Structure formats: structure tokens, C-alpha cells
Amino acid sequence: MLNNELHSSISAGEQERRDTLKRGNRFLGRVVACSGSRATIAAIAENGETSLTELWSVGRLISITVGENRVVALVYSMQTATSDWGEELDNIFRIEVELMGEVHMSPNGREEFSAGITQYPYLGAIAHRIRSADLARIYDTGKDDTCVIGKLTQDESLDAAIHVPSMLSKHFAIVGTTGVGKSTAVSLLLHKAIASDPKLRVLILDPHNEFAAAFPDIAVVIDTDNLDLPFWLMKLEEFAEVIFRGRPPVPEELDILRDVVPEAKRAFKGSADSGLARRTSEKSSITADTPVPYRMADLLAMIDERIGRLEGRNDKPHLRSLKVKVIGAINDPRYNFMFSSNTITDTILETIAKIFRIPGDGRPITTFQLAGIPSEVVNSVASVLCRMAFEIALWSNGGVHMLVVCEEAHRYVPADVSLGFVPTRQAIARIAKEGRKYGVSLGIITQRPGELDPTILSQCSTVFAMRLSNDRDQEIIRSAIPNSSISTTSFISSIGNGEAIAFGEAVAVPMRMRFTRVEEKSLPKANGVGVKVTDETPDTVDLRNVVSRMRAMNGPDISSFQNAYTASIEVPGNAPMADDFNDASTFGRTGFEPASEIAEPAVEPYNPTMLPRMEPANPQLERFNQIRSQLLSDEPVAGPRPDPYRTPPRTAPSFAQPNADQPRPSLRESLLKKPLSSIIRK
């Protein structure tokens, strides 16, 4: 609506209001008290009528005429004068309002809304229904490139619009309890943001795998099946999170990693240079955090080399323990996306192009599904993605506008500094504090703002507050709203699904609105009970497939790693000691199976049915172990012929129980009791 049309509408409405200034008009009230930011209005409902008193409902805006200006106020409390209601009687009630601003005439002759108040209401000032033209002025951002995201709750005929560049320039947050429509609101906002800025690239950290259905045409889905996130992209702290399985790293083992990782990176770079000499400055430029590729085989070979040295005997337990942890991570099939054969070469360009959609090919959104990633490394993966997003925006000199959406953000940046993963907190905090300078934005979605780091939430200049039932969460949102509109959140615990109170840079004043309904094909869908209403979901479940996924039967392809490791230990000077290589506590029977812990071999042998079906590497050693177990168990040896001239030893009845207090005979005593004819194989 043009400004002259608004002016004509206001003039006609003002004349209509002046013509109805009489007692008994149930649209009117009078100011009976006023302070710096609040006022009290007295109104009357004749004969107990309630059909026209909806004007005074909580959360609605009203108008108070003060001279040529109209003060806008928000109703936040009301009660009758006698605390009861009389049927067919005149009921006087009082309404508490909060002053929001005023509509006044600007110097250029146009009426506009401002948050400040130049003339406060006087006693007896008339309060009346606010007009649609004034509502349009109040929520008008004054900018051209706005997007409509819904309707005003007070007047469904007016659109609720936001300024998307302002929302993205200083980050935004969507808070609300579970089930109120946060994911649907995120889907709507991202569709509007993509339409407003075609250069925008969106990365969604999706812990519930629900946003893949919301963007079927403009997004790519990345999960553990099609993801190759090389381990060498991680910083040392992030790589240690993977190796130590989410537990605090051992300082001595972390120091070893800090020393050997740069050596492995230089060894890989040297092999790529065909043995050419490298400058000393180039050697010193590579650290444990430099994102250059290296081979895990080189890393283990360097650890073996340190184990085989004569000096440093005190470091060998830590070296052995670190070696077991590294091999255990490599052999874990859940980490296939990090240690597969595709991650050995330098694929950083392909990885960045795939994850961050550069150039994009018409699909600017990436939904990174975190549900299939092991829980102990989710934080490190999120840290890598957030850190890389900031660095890409930093070094592209504004060529890439990045938006990182963190679903369930209180997982990554909790309010308790002792919880969470420090690198992830640092990466997200860096985007929140410095991202707007380099073109990277942050979107925070959480159902528990009370458990979120307040520093991160304070950096979000636009907040969409949906229904919150927790008192602590409500208090956090109240502290984030400007003081002039603190009563806006007094009813935040009772707003409906799909409703929100928007405040911040993207809107002119705090706005209670209802999000536009999203099409069925663009709704986020998780694998929950409430969404299984389509024919796409099968009626039966293949339990074999479920168990196979639980056990991760499809192991990682580490054939190239085994070949490289075998070649590296055959190089002179890098070969480990014989006792280290054959130590059952360090390697399994194949040389690549990690043991659960470094300890002395158990007295009881393993059950042969639990071991891999392989040919014994040393038949004589296997024969000796068989004879030894037979002697200790006092059973005849399988294979040799019994002596026909000797009476077999008398055995105890099957029901006889061995004496637990009687010590077990040693191998020497058992050999002395047995005749040689029963031992020597003929």
C-alpha cells in the first residue's frame, strides 16, 4: 500500500473515531495511570457484553491518541475492578499496557513509526483499536528486499515480513520446545534465504536425519555411506578425539602424536616429490595441524621405529599403547569414512567442493547427516566442518557466503564450559564472533536455550522464540529481548504450534506471527512414529539387515594400508623388533588385529572356535602348545599311539569335582610324571 493511501485511510479512520466519542462505546478506553514505559487503561463493558471486548486480549497492540501522534502499546495484563463479572451489568476493567513507540509525522510529510516516544499519554487520553495501516507501518522494516514468512497473529490480513540480509549478517536463532515446529520454520527460512541470495551456501548439521526430505531438489545428502572425510583434514586435537574414542587423551601419547604426525606428512610429501631434496624452511612449515595428506602406514612405521630404538625405554609403554589405539581406529568399520582407501590421496579439493557446494550445480544446500557417525567422534566431525566453513569464507575474500545451521546446538556449545568438545566450541564461537566480517553466518536451533552457551546466543541478532515451557529457558529469552519489550515474553509459554515472537535486526519491532504452512513435500521428516503415515515406509523390517548395520559387518577397505604398512616395515631401519612384531598383546594373529589392552598373555588359552580359521604360522609351536595344554589338563595326547604294555592311568569319575585349594602342577612336574613314550611322536 502506498503512503498516500495509508494517509487517506488514517484520515478516514480518525474521523470515524472522533464521531463515536461517547459513553458506552466498547471500543474505547481512557488512560488512568502512566509511567515511563507502562500505562493503565480503564474501559467498560455494558450489560455484561463480551462480544467486543476482544480488543483488550493479552498480546494485542492498541493505539493511544496524544495530539497529532498515536502511541502504540502492547496489552500484557488485565483484570476487572471488582475481581468478578456481573451479568447484565456494566463491568469496569483495567488493562496494563507497555508503550512500544509512536506513529508520528516525519519532516518529509509522511507518517512513520519510531521506537521512541516524544509525547507520553496524559490522563484521560483515549485508547482505541489500532488500525491496519498503523500495523503495516509498525512492522515495516523500511527496506525493499524483504521476504514474507507468515501472517501477523493479531491481524491475519497483514503479512509478517523479515529482512533476510539483516538476519544472515549477524546470525539468527530459533528456540522452542520439542514439537512446536522448529524444523518446519528452519525449512521455510532457508527456502527464503536461498531465493534472496543465490550465492548463499548452506551446511546443515543434521543429527536426526530429517532435513533431507525438506529440500529434495536443491540439496545433497551426505552420510557415512557416501562420505569421504580424510583423517588428515583434522587438527591434532580433533584426531586425538578419534584415536582416544572421546576420552581425555594421555599427555605422553599426545606428545608422541605431535612429533610423528609432521614426520609422516613430510614423508608423504617427499614420496610425491619423487625423492627430490626439500628445503629446510619447507620442513618447518608443516605442523600436526596442517591439512596435508599422510599415510597411516608411515605413522605406524615411525612409531615402530621408536619402539625398536635402544634409548627411551620409558617411552615404550606409551608407544605400544598408542600403536594399539591407532590400529584399533583403523580397523573399526564405523570409521570407514575416515580411513578408507579414498582418503589416502590428496582429495581436499573434491571434499570441499562436495561438502560446501562450490560451485554447487543448482544444489546450494548440504544436509550432513550425523546420526550414522559414531557418537564419540561426532564432535570432532562437527569441529572440522565448522572450522573449514570459516576458513573457506575467510580465504575466498567474500566470494563465498556460507551459512552453518546447527541443529541441537546445545550439544556442541553447552553452557557448562567443562562439557562438550573444546575445538567444536572454539570453531562455532569463532563464527559467531567474527563470521559476519568474512561472510559466514550461523543459525542456532535448540530446544534448551538455558543449556546453550550464553555467549553464542548473545551473538544472534535475530531470534524466533517459539513456545517454551521451561522457566529457565524463558528467562534466557527475556534477558535477550530489549527492555522496552520485556512483556512480550510474558505469554511465550502459551503460544500455539507454528507461532513465534520474532525480534532483532530482521524486524522493526518484536512481532508475534504465525509461520506460513510449508508444502507436504518440503516438510522435514525423521524416522519417528509420528511421521510414518506414507506408503513409502515398509510394513515389515528385515532384522538381519538391522543387525548387520548394528555390527557394521561391511568393514573398511584397508588393503592399501596393509600393503603400505608391510612395505614400510621391510625398509631397513624402520623394522620393529621381533618380539614387538610377534607380541600377542600388540598384534593379533594376522598382524593387524588390535588387542583390547596391553597386558601379559593370559594363562588360559583362547577357545579355538573363537579365533579366525587360518593355517598356523608355526606348526612346531602349535604342536608344543598342544602338548603343553594336554600335560596341564592330564589328558592323552591326540595323535601318538598308546603304549599297549602299560596300564593307562586311572582317571577320576566324571562326577568328581577338583579341589579348588589344591595348587595346579607346574609344567616341569607334569613332564616328570609322564613317560617319554607318551610324549615323543613316533
Rosetta blueprint (number, residue, H / E / L):
1 M L
2 L L
3 N H
4 N H
5 E H
6 L H
7 H H
8 S H
9 S H
10 I H
11 S H
12 A H
13 G H
14 E H
15 Q H
16 E H
17 R H
18 R H
19 D L
20 T L
21 L L
22 K L
23 R L
24 G L
25 N L
26 R L
27 F L
28 L L
29 G E
30 R E
31 V E
32 V E
33 A E
34 C E
35 S L
36 G L
37 S L
38 R E
39 A E
40 T E
41 I E
42 A E
43 A E
44 I E
45 A E
46 E H
47 N H
48 G H
49 E L
50 T L
51 S L
52 L L
53 T H
54 E H
55 L H
56 W H
57 S L
58 V L
59 G L
60 R L
61 L E
62 I E
63 S E
64 I E
65 T E
66 V E
67 G L
68 E L
69 N E
70 R E
71 V E
72 V E
73 A E
74 L E
75 V E
76 Y E
77 S E
78 M E
79 Q E
80 T E
81 A L
82 T L
83 S L
84 D L
85 W L
86 G L
87 E L
88 E L
89 L L
90 D L
91 N E
92 I E
93 F E
94 R E
95 I E
96 E E
97 V E
98 E E
99 L E
100 M E
101 G E
102 E E
103 V E
104 H E
105 M E
106 S L
107 P L
108 N L
109 G L
110 R L
111 E E
112 E E
113 F E
114 S E
115 A L
116 G L
117 I L
118 T L
119 Q L
120 Y L
121 P L
122 Y L
123 L L
124 G L
125 A L
126 I E
127 A E
128 H E
129 R E
130 I L
131 R L
132 S H
133 A H
134 D H
135 L H
136 A H
137 R H
138 I H
139 Y L
140 D L
141 T L
142 G L
143 K L
144 D L
145 D L
146 T E
147 C E
148 V E
149 I E
150 G E
151 K E
152 L E
153 T L
154 Q L
155 D L
156 E L
157 S L
158 L L
159 D E
160 A E
161 A E
162 I E
163 H E
164 V H
165 P H
166 S H
167 M H
168 L H
169 S H
170 K L
171 H L
172 F E
173 A E
174 I E
175 V E
176 G L
177 T L
178 T L
179 G L
180 V L
181 G L
182 K H
183 S H
184 T H
185 A H
186 V H
187 S H
188 L H
189 L H
190 L H
191 H H
192 K H
193 A H
194 I H
195 A H
196 S H
197 D L
198 P L
199 K L
200 L E
201 R E
202 V E
203 L E
204 I E
205 L E
206 D E
207 P L
208 H L
209 N L
210 E L
211 F L
212 A L
213 A L
214 A L
215 F L
216 P L
217 D L
218 I L
219 A E
220 V E
221 V E
222 I E
223 D L
224 T L
225 D L
226 N L
227 L L
228 D L
229 L L
230 P L
231 F H
232 W H
233 L H
234 M L
235 K L
236 L H
237 E H
238 E H
239 F H
240 A H
241 E H
242 V H
243 I H
244 F L
245 R L
246 G L
247 R L
248 P L
249 P L
250 V L
251 P H
252 E H
253 E H
254 L H
255 D H
256 I H
257 L H
258 R H
259 D H
260 V H
261 V H
262 P H
263 E H
264 A H
265 K H
266 R H
267 A H
268 F H
269 K H
270 G H
271 S H
272 A H
273 D L
274 S L
275 G L
276 L L
277 A L
278 R L
279 R L
280 T H
281 S H
282 E H
283 K H
284 S H
285 S L
286 I L
287 T L
288 A L
289 D L
290 T L
291 P L
292 V L
293 P L
294 Y L
295 R L
296 M H
297 A H
298 D H
299 L H
300 L H
301 A H
302 M H
303 I H
304 D H
305 E H
306 R H
307 I H
308 G H
309 R L
310 L L
311 E L
312 G L
313 R H
314 N H
315 D H
316 K H
317 P H
318 H H
319 L H
320 R H
321 S H
322 L H
323 K H
324 V H
325 K H
326 V H
327 I H
328 G H
329 A H
330 I H
331 N H
332 D L
333 P H
334 R H
335 Y H
336 N H
337 F H
338 M H
339 F H
340 S L
341 S H
342 N H
343 T H
344 I L
345 T L
346 D L
347 T L
348 I H
349 L H
350 E H
351 T H
352 I H
353 A H
354 K H
355 I H
356 F L
357 R L
358 I L
359 P L
360 G L
361 D L
362 G L
363 R L
364 P L
365 I E
366 T E
367 T E
368 F E
369 Q E
370 L L
371 A L
372 G L
373 I L
374 P L
375 S H
376 E H
377 V H
378 V H
379 N H
380 S H
381 V H
382 A H
383 S H
384 V H
385 L H
386 C H
387 R H
388 M H
389 A H
390 F H
391 E H
392 I H
393 A H
394 L H
395 W H
396 S L
397 N L
398 G L
399 G L
400 V L
401 H E
402 M E
403 L E
404 V E
405 V E
406 C E
407 E E
408 E L
409 A H
410 H H
411 R H
412 Y L
413 V L
414 P E
415 A L
416 D L
417 V L
418 S L
419 L L
420 G L
421 F L
422 V H
423 P H
424 T H
425 R H
426 Q H
427 A H
428 I H
429 A H
430 R H
431 I H
432 A H
433 K H
434 E H
435 G H
436 R H
437 K H
438 Y H
439 G L
440 V E
441 S E
442 L E
443 G E
444 I E
445 I E
446 T E
447 Q L
448 R L
449 P H
450 G H
451 E H
452 L E
453 D L
454 P H
455 T H
456 I H
457 L H
458 S H
459 Q L
460 C L
461 S L
462 T E
463 V E
464 F E
465 A E
466 M L
467 R L
468 L L
469 S L
470 N L
471 D H
472 R H
473 D H
474 Q H
475 E H
476 I H
477 I H
478 R H
479 S H
480 A H
481 I L
482 P L
483 N H
484 S H
485 S H
486 I H
487 S H
488 T H
489 T H
490 S H
491 F H
492 I L
493 S L
494 S L
495 I L
496 G L
497 N L
498 G L
499 E E
500 A E
501 I E
502 A E
503 F E
504 G E
505 E L
506 A L
507 V L
508 A L
509 V L
510 P L
511 M E
512 R E
513 M E
514 R E
515 F E
516 T L
517 R L
518 V L
519 E L
520 E H
521 K H
522 S H
523 L L
524 P L
525 K L
526 A L
527 N L
528 G L
529 V H
530 G H
531 V H
532 K L
533 V L
534 T L
535 D L
536 E L
537 T L
538 P L
539 D L
540 T L
541 V L
542 D L
543 L H
544 R H
545 N H
546 V H
547 V H
548 S H
549 R H
550 M H
551 R H
552 A L
553 M L
554 N L
555 G L
556 P L
557 D L
558 I L
559 S H
560 S H
561 F H
562 Q H
563 N H
564 A H
565 Y H
566 T H
567 A H
568 S H
569 I H
570 E L
571 V L
572 P L
573 G L
574 N L
575 A L
576 P L
577 M L
578 A H
579 D H
580 D H
581 F H
582 N L
583 D L
584 A L
585 S L
586 T L
587 F L
588 G L
589 R L
590 T L
591 G L
592 F L
593 E L
594 P L
595 A L
596 S L
597 E L
598 I L
599 A L
600 E L
601 P L
602 A L
603 V L
604 E L
605 P L
606 Y L
607 N L
608 P H
609 T H
610 M H
611 L L
612 P L
613 R L
614 M L
615 E L
616 P L
617 A L
618 N L
619 P H
620 Q H
621 L H
622 E H
623 R H
624 F H
625 N H
626 Q H
627 I H
628 R H
629 S H
630 Q H
631 L H
632 L H
633 S H
634 D L
635 E L
636 P L
637 V L
638 A L
639 G L
640 P L
641 R L
642 P L
643 D L
644 P L
645 Y L
646 R L
647 T L
648 P L
649 P L
650 R L
651 T L
652 A L
653 P L
654 S L
655 F L
656 A L
657 Q L
658 P L
659 N L
660 A L
661 D L
662 Q L
663 P L
664 R L
665 P L
666 S L
667 L H
668 R H
669 E H
670 S H
671 L H
672 L H
673 K H
674 K L
675 P L
676 L H
677 S H
678 S H
679 I L
680 I L
681 R L
682 K L
